[in-house]
Amino acid sequence: MSDIGASARRMLAEFIGTGLLVCVIVGSGIAAQRLSPADAGQQLLENVIATVFGLGVLILVIGPVSGGHFNPVVSMADWWSGRRSGAGLSATELTAYLGAQALGGVTGAVLANIMFDQPAAQISGQHRITAGHLVGEVVATAGLILVVTALARTGRAALSAVTVAAYIGAACWFTSSNSFANPAATIGRIFSDTFTGIAPISAAAFIAAQLIGATIGFVVVGLLYPAQPTAAGAEPSTAAELAGQRGVLDRIPAPDDDPAGEPDRLVEQRAGAAGVELRQVF
């Protein structure tokens, strides 16, 4: 497959993955409102359960194509970590990822509205700006970056789908903001005036808090899990370490490349919703 085709496939995967994630969040929120109209706690429980399972499944299913970021702060982390070695997203790829994720988030919210017979075009009136909520978003996003990168740098990236989903589920309860921790999902949720929606002015403040939280997360990761220098003395990239499985790529050389007639197979796997690049040669 050409580089252009592979790139387009990754963008499509991020668009679909982010869209389905937001559809799960918004759709389960609408369902929770209808199933438990008088119990906000029950509504949150129903919404969080659906989100946790949905996120874990999406990472496993779509992650092998694009890395399963579904989140601009994770894509930014991928770019930042790989900027020296070039192993992560390029600036051009990062821009494309962010666009695909934002568009996917909006599409997912609109799809959820339509599925539940709501007006397709809505703008949320759910105002969420308080000092506590903004601090909650900083904490939730910093924790997310710490979780995904810690797994990658300690060789446990294969656990990312379960661990990241579990962290988000917990953060929905222990943070006052219900852990948006995702600028693309935040943008998408502007377009649903329901239980999970957020007013535009609140969304802007939440995204700012998320970016601050991501920065703090990077600092903490650097202190706890410093990248090990390579043999050449350069700092390796953790670009492939961040969020999702970038897939399994088999390279089978031509028979004349292997005089023994036993072709080598290189399997490159990027694992975890914040996965580390694992290479295994058979």
C-alpha positions in Angstrom: 0.0 0.0 0.0 1.3 3.5 -0.9 2.2 6.0 1.8 -0.7 8.1 0.8 -3.1 5.2 1.1 -1.7 4.1 4.5 -2.0 7.7 5.8 -5.6 8.0 4.6 -6.4 4.7 6.2 -5.0 6.0 9.5 -7.0 9.3 9.3 -10.2 7.3 8.5 -9.5 5.1 11.5 -9.1 8.1 13.8 -12.2 9.7 12.4 -14.3 6.5 13.0 -12.8 5.7 16.3 -13.3 9.1 17.8 -16.8 9.3 16.3 -17.8 6.0 17.8 -16.3 6.9 21.2 -18.3 10.2 21.3 -21.4 8.3 20.0 -21.0 5.9 22.9 -20.6 8.7 25.4 -23.5 10.8 24.2 -25.8 7.9 23.3 -25.4 6.2 26.6 -26.0 9.6 28.3 -29.3 10.0 26.5 -30.3 6.4 27.3 -29.4 7.0 31.0 -31.6 10.1 31.2 -34.5 8.1 29.9 -34.0 5.0 32.0 -33.3 6.8 35.2 -34.8 10.3 34.9 -34.9 11.0 38.6 -31.5 9.6 39.7 -28.4 11.5 38.5 -26.1 9.0 40.2 -27.7 6.1 38.4 -27.4 8.1 35.1 -23.7 8.6 35.6 -23.2 5.0 36.5 -24.9 3.8 33.3 -23.0 6.3 31.2 -19.6 5.4 32.7 -20.1 1.7 32.3 -20.9 2.1 28.6 -18.0 4.5 28.1 -15.5 2.1 29.7 -16.5 -0.9 27.7 -16.8 1.1 24.5 -13.4 2.7 24.8 -11.7 -0.6 25.6 -13.2 -2.3 22.5 -12.4 0.6 20.2 -8.8 0.6 21.2 -8.5 -3.1 20.5 -10.4 -3.0 17.2 -9.3 0.2 15.6 -6.0 0.7 17.4 -4.0 -1.6 15.0 -4.7 0.8 12.1 -3.9 4.2 13.5 -2.6 3.8 17.0 -6.0 4.2 18.6 -5.4 7.7 19.8 -9.0 9.1 19.6 -7.7 12.0 21.6 -5.7 15.1 20.5 -3.6 15.3 23.6 -2.4 11.7 23.0 -1.6 12.5 19.4 0.3 15.6 20.6 2.2 13.4 23.0 3.1 11.0 20.2 4.4 13.9 18.1 6.3 15.5 21.0 8.0 12.3 22.1 9.1 11.4 18.6 10.2 14.8 17.3 13.9 14.1 17.7 14.1 10.6 16.2 11.2 11.0 13.7 9.6 7.8 14.9 6.3 9.5 15.9 3.8 11.5 14.1 5.2 14.2 11.9 3.8 17.8 12.2 1.7 17.1 9.0 0.4 13.9 10.4 -0.4 15.5 13.7 -2.5 18.2 12.0 -4.4 15.5 10.0 -5.0 13.5 13.2 -6.3 16.5 15.1 -8.7 17.3 12.2 -9.9 13.8 11.9 -10.5 13.5 15.6 -12.4 16.8 15.9 -14.6 16.0 12.9 -15.2 12.5 14.2 -16.2 13.9 17.6 -18.9 16.2 16.0 -20.1 13.4 13.8 -20.4 11.0 16.7 -22.5 13.4 18.7 -24.8 14.1 15.8 -25.2 10.4 15.1 -26.2 9.8 18.7 -28.8 12.6 18.5 -30.3 11.0 15.4 -30.4 7.5 16.9 -32.4 8.7 19.9 -34.8 10.8 17.8 -33.3 14.1 19.0 -32.7 17.1 16.7 -29.6 16.3 14.7 -28.3 19.9 15.1 -28.0 21.0 18.8 -25.9 23.3 20.8 -25.5 22.4 24.5 -26.6 24.7 27.2 -24.8 22.7 29.9 -22.5 25.2 31.6 -19.7 23.4 33.5 -17.2 26.2 34.4 -16.2 26.2 38.0 -12.8 26.3 39.5 -13.3 22.8 40.7 -14.3 21.5 37.3 -11.3 23.0 35.7 -8.9 21.6 38.3 -10.7 18.2 37.7 -9.9 18.4 34.0 -6.2 19.2 34.7 -6.0 16.2 37.0 -7.9 13.8 34.7 -5.7 14.7 31.7 -2.4 14.6 33.5 -3.3 11.2 34.9 -4.2 9.9 31.4 -0.9 10.9 30.0 0.9 9.4 33.0 -1.0 6.1 32.6 -0.4 5.6 28.9 3.3 6.6 29.0 4.1 4.7 32.2 2.7 1.5 30.6 4.8 2.1 27.5 8.0 2.8 29.2 7.7 -0.2 31.6 7.0 -2.7 28.8 3.3 -3.3 29.7 1.7 -1.6 26.7 -0.3 -4.7 25.9 -2.4 -3.8 29.0 -3.3 -0.4 27.7 -6.8 -1.1 26.4 -7.9 -2.4 29.8 -5.9 0.0 31.9 -6.8 3.2 30.0 -10.5 2.3 30.0 -10.3 1.5 33.7 -8.6 4.8 34.5 -11.1 6.8 32.5 -14.0 5.0 34.3 -12.5 5.8 37.7 -11.7 9.4 36.8 -15.3 9.9 35.7 -16.1 9.4 39.4 -13.2 10.8 41.3 -12.9 14.1 39.4 -15.5 16.9 39.7 -15.6 17.4 35.9 -16.5 13.7 35.1 -13.1 13.4 33.2 -13.6 14.7 29.7 -9.8 14.6 29.3 -10.2 14.8 25.5 -10.4 17.9 23.4 -12.0 16.1 20.4 -14.7 14.6 22.6 -15.2 17.9 24.3 -15.8 19.6 20.9 -18.2 16.9 19.9 -20.2 17.1 23.1 -21.0 20.8 22.3 -23.4 19.5 19.7 -25.7 17.5 22.1 -27.9 19.4 24.5 -28.2 16.4 26.8 -26.8 14.8 29.9 -23.3 14.6 28.5 -23.3 17.9 26.6 -21.2 21.0 27.3 -21.8 24.6 26.4 -19.3 26.2 24.0 -17.8 28.6 26.5 -17.3 25.8 29.0 -15.8 23.6 26.3 -13.1 26.3 25.5 -12.2 26.4 29.2 -12.1 22.6 29.5 -9.8 22.3 26.5 -7.4 24.8 28.0 -7.4 22.9 31.2 -6.8 19.7 29.3 -3.8 21.1 27.6 -2.4 22.3 30.9 -3.0 18.8 32.4 -1.2 17.2 29.5 1.8 19.4 30.0 1.9 18.5 33.7 1.6 14.8 32.8 4.6 15.1 30.5 6.6 16.6 33.3 5.7 13.9 35.8 6.4 11.2 33.2 9.9 12.7 32.6 10.6 12.6 36.4 9.3 9.1 37.0 10.1 7.4 33.8 13.0 9.1 32.0 13.7 7.9 28.5 16.8 5.8 28.3 19.5 7.0 25.9 20.2 4.9 22.8 23.6 3.4 22.0 24.3 6.5 19.9 23.5 8.7 22.8 20.2 10.0 21.5 17.0 10.0 23.4 14.6 7.4 21.9 11.2 8.4 20.9 8.2 7.2 22.8 6.1 8.2 19.8 4.9 4.7 19.2 4.4 4.3 22.9 1.4 6.5 23.1 -2.1 5.2 22.7 -3.3 2.3 20.8 -1.9 -0.4 18.6 -0.3 0.8 15.4 -0.8 -2.6 13.9 1.1 -5.7 12.9 3.2 -5.3 9.8 4.8 -8.4 8.3 7.8 -8.0 6.0 8.7 -11.2 4.2 11.8 -10.7 2.0 12.2 -12.3 -1.4 13.6 -15.9 -1.4 17.0 -14.7 -2.6 17.3 -12.5 0.4 17.6 -15.6 2.5 20.0 -18.2 1.2 18.6 -20.9 3.5 15.2 -20.4 2.0 13.7 -19.6 5.4 12.4 -16.0 5.0 12.7 -13.8 8.0 9.6 -12.1 9.1 9.6 -8.9 11.0 6.6 -8.1 13.0 6.2 -4.6 14.2 3.5 -4.1 16.7 2.5 -1.0 18.4 0.5 -2.0 21.4 -1.7 -0.3 23.9 -3.9 2.8 23.9 -0.7 4.3 24.7 1.4 1.5 23.3 5.1 1.0 23.0 6.6 -0.1 19.8 7.6 -3.7 20.1 9.7 -5.5 17.6 10.1 -9.2 17.3 12.1 -11.0 14.7 11.2 -14.6 13.9 
